[in-house]
Amino acid sequence: MDNLMSVVDWSRAQFALTAMYHWLFVPLTLGISVIVAIMETIYVRTKSAKWLEITKFWMLLFGINFAVGVATGIILEFEFGTNWSNYSWFVGDIFGAPLAIEGIVAFFMESTFIAVMFFGWNKVSPRFHLAATWLTAIGASLSALWILIANAWMQYPVGMKFDPAQMRNVMDSFTEVVFSPVAMHKFFHAVADGWVVGAVFVVGVSCWFLWKKRRRNFALSSIKVAGWVGLAGMIVTLWTGDGSAVDVARVQPMKLAAMEGLYRGGCGQSIVAAGILNPDYDGKDGSDEFICALRIPKALSLLATHSADSFVPGINDLIDGIELTPQGDTIWHESYAERIAIGKQAHKALRAYDAAYAVADTAAMAKAAAELESNYKYFGYGYLDSPHEAVPPVGLTFYSFHIMVICGGYLMVLFVAVLWLVYKRKALLEKPWVLWIGMLSIPVVWICSECGWITAEVGRQPWIIEGLMPAKAAISNITSATVMTTFWMFAVVFTALLAAEICIMLKQISIGSKKEDTKD
């Protein structure tokens, strides 16, 4: 058992490491590809040599980032087979479909047209080249679409049924999988997040140009495009974030409770705008979950259900199976202890089906299959040893979520301020303290983006598939030493790749800053 948990912990750590590094590159690819496409559109419409040079400069930085992102993304997909083979077997028919489409259609589309972007300037017409640039940006977003559909299915499994004869889940409705509201909100939220990351990157680098007193026209033109893209990205992020909050409250209430550090909920539940969790809180009544907290009355109920007086359950409420009506009446659902018991009954029925299948006892097979189907809703809980095992790491989830929200609010203000300055107060935009804010916003936006990913993934633990399979049931039959070795290998390689990208980008930014502004 100790070796099993060690394998689980190291496998989770390795996947988290790969995902976190990969997510450093993905948002920038999504955002800067759109910004480059807009810049090239301006060039094609105006025939301005200035915009051609601006386009080529940012396109070069996009290409550097794209190459490193592909390397980490391929490893991430391979890890499902190497470290999570039980998971791959259990739901491979469903999970593999969107990933296959991503590789065959979206990634192929990106790879094809990115070649035209970089090597087709003097070989194809300007309009064809522009189309290739837009198709590369669209391909990047389509790649994100299919990957996020797969991820959303893990958060909210729909469109499938369990086949006891195969001992695995099979797809029942491709449409339900693709058009799940969780998938749609995750897709638009992630793509808009990419626009924000790309925009902050362009604004920050342009501010460095202005701080060095180099290429003023180049920098101001870049800031204008990036400012509008970033503002649009923030608006879409806020809109889809609201939809995602409703989704989480509906299908992952334990994640929502962890995001708010909420143990006992209520009707008209307040939200913690900022706070410090009490590390000694044991989840029981009689003490406060927070050392200090700034609360907004009824805001969590409004965010979760769009009703200010609705009930939002806390961690203990969910474990106990308690819900309250606005009138104060108690409604009882299955407690987590009952879910575990039901899940174990489902496991027992599956074993009975397997035994009957081995001797071709059709009557016993039918009986076991019927019992399995009636209890399958809580199949995953049968792997748990106690109700509290279903509680995610509250501290990490809470702080990641709130850091993301605070940084997001800052970025919204940043883009409004940047656009006002670049159009109305250019002289103020060139003040050193203003430029330093722009440059220091680059790490802020990546912190915001990474915290969003941590919230989404850590908040659903221990589940690899919500309610159906915990991480400890999904791993491969490998030793912890193997996973530890590859963990440190990947850590070294990914760090080297990140360092190489930063060095190459800084060099290209330095080279670009030393050129003279091109006149129209």
VEXDREN-20293 format. One record per residue (C-alpha): x, y, z. Coordinates in steps of 0.25 Angstrom, whole numbers, plus 5000, padded with zeros to 4 digits. Last residue first. Layout:
% VEXDREN-20293
XYZ ...
This chain:
% VEXDREN-20293
502152174825 503452194833 504252084839 504752104853 506152084854 506751944859 507351924873 506051884879 505951764870 507251704874 506951724888 505651654887 506251544879 507351524890 506251524901 505451424893 506651324891 506951334906 505551314911 505351204901 506651134906 506351154920 504951094918 505550974910 506650954921 505550954932 504750854924 505950764922 506350764937 504950744942 504650644932 505850564937 505450584951 504050534949 504650414940 505450364952 504350384962 503350304953 504350194951 504650184966 503150184970 503050054962 502050034951 500749964949 500050084943 499150184951 497650204950 497150144963 497950244972 497550364964 496050344967 495150284957 493650304955 493250424963 493950534955 494950454946 496350474951 495750494965 496450524978 496550634974 495550724967 496150854973 497550824969 497250824954 496350944953 496951034963 498350994959 498051034944 497451174949 498751194958 499551164945 498851274938 498851384949 500351354951 500651364937 499851494936 500651554948 502051504942 501751604930 501151714939 502551754943 502851814930 501551894929 501751944943 503151974940 502652064928 501752144937 502952164947 503852214936 502852314930 502652284915 501152254917 500952394923 501452454910 500452374902 499252424910 498052404902 498152294892 499252214898 498952254912 497452214912 497752084905 498752054916 497852094927 496752004922 497751894920 498351904934 496951914941 496551774935 497951724939 497851764953 496451694954 497051564948 498151574958 497251574970 496351464964 497551374961 498151394975 496751364980 496651234973 498051184976 497951224991 496651134992 497151014984 498451014991 497851025005 496650925003 497450814997 496250734992 495250665000 494850524995 495850455005 494950515016 493850415013 494750295016 495450175009 495150224995 495050124983 493550104984 493450254983 493750234968 492550154965 491550254971 490650264959 490850124956 489850074967 488650044958 489550004946 490349904955 489049844960 488549824946 489849764941 489849664953 488449614950 488749604935 490049534937 489349434947 488349404937 489349384926 490249294933 491349274923 492349214933 493349334932 492249434930 491649394943 492949424950 493149554943 491649594946 491949564961 493149644961 492349764955 491249744965 492349754977 492949884971 491549944970 491249904984 492549974988 492050094981 490750094989 491550085002 492450194998 491250284994 490650255007 491850305014 491850425005 490450455010 489350425000 488350545000 487650605012 486750735011 486650825023 485650935023 486151075026 485151145017 486251175007 486451025006 487550955013 488450835008 489150725016 489850605010 490850595022 492050605013 491450715005 491050795017 492450775023 493050835011 492150945010 490750955002 490251074995 488851104998 488051204990 487751344995 488551434985 488151354973 489051344961 489351204965 490851204968 491251344967 489951394974 490051294985 491551334987 491251484987 490151474998 491051575007 492451615002 493451565012 494851605016 495451505024 496451485036 496951355043 495951275035 495251145037 494651195050 494551105062 493351035068 492850945057 493850845052 494750845039 495950835047 496450975047 497850985051 498351055038 497351165039 497151215025 497551355022 496551445015 496151525002 494851534995 494251425003 492851404998 491551415006 490451305006 489051355004 488651215009 489651145016 490951075016 491851005026 493250965022 493551075012 495051105009 494451174997 495151094986 494950974995 493450984995 493451014980 494250884978 493250804986 492150864978 492650794965 491450774956 490550894959 491450994967 492550964957 491650994945 491151124951 492551164954 492951134940 491851214934 492351334942 493751304938 493251304923 492751454925 493951494932 494951434922 494151484911 494351624916 495751604920 496051554906 495451674899 496251764908 497551684904 497251694889 496951844890 498251864898 499051774889 498751854877 498951984883 500251944890 500851894877 500652034871 501252104883 502452004883 502752024868 502552174868 503552184880 504652094874 505652114886 505652204898 506052084907 504852104915 504052114902 504551984897 504351914911 502951964910 502751894897 503251764904 502151784915 501051814905 501351704896 501451604908 500151664914 499451644901 499951494899 499451464913 498151534912 497851464898 498251334904 497251354916 496251374905 496551234899 496451174913 495151234917 494551204903 494951064904 494651044919 493251094917 492951004905 493450884912 492650904924 491450934916 491650794909 491550814894 492650714891 492350604900 490850614899 491050614883 491850494884 490750414891 490950274896 492450264897 492950144904 493350124918 494149994922 494049854928 493849804914 492649714917 492249814928 492049924918 491950054925 491150174918 491650304912 491150434908 491550504921 492750514930 492850654937 494250684941 494850574933 493950614921 494450754923 495950714921 495550634908 494750754903 495950844907 496850764898 495950774886 495750924888 497150954891 497550894877 496450974871 497051104877 498451074871 497751034858 497051174858 498351244860 499051164849 497851184840 497951334842 499451334838 499151244826 498051344822 499051454823 500051384814 498951364804 498551504804 500051554803 500251454791 501151334792 502651304791 503251434796 502651434810 502451284810 503551224819 503051274833 501551274832 501451174821 502151074830 501151114841 500051074831 500350924831 500750904846 499550984851 498550904842 499250764846 499050804860 497550834858 497150724849 497950594852 498550624866 497250694871 496350594866 497150484873 497150554886 495650574884 495450424882 496450374893 495650414905 494450334901 494950204896 496050214906 495150224918 495550104926 496750064918 497450204918 497150214933 497750084936 498950124927 499250254936 500750264936 501250224923 499950234914 499450364920 500850414921 500950414906 499950524905 500850614914 502050584906 501450634893 501050764900 502450794905 503050784892 501950864885 502050974895 503550984892 503351004877 502151104879 502951194888 504051214877 503051234866 502251334874 503451414876 503751414861 502351454858 502451574868 503651634860 503051594846 501751664849 502451794854 503251794841 502051784832 501351884840 502451984838 502551954823 501051994822 500251934811 499051984818 498051864817 499151754817 499851824828 498651834837 498351694834 499751654838 499551724851 498251654854 498951514851 500051554860 499151584871 498351454869 499651374869 500151444881 498951404890 498851254887 500351234887 500451314899 499451234906 500051104902 501551134906 501451144922 500351034922 501350934917 502250954929 501050944938 500550824931 501850744931 502050774946 500650734950 500750604942 502050574949 501450614963 500250524960 501150414957 501950434969 500750434978 500150314972 501450234972 501650264986 500250234989 500450094983 501850074990 501150105003 500050005000 
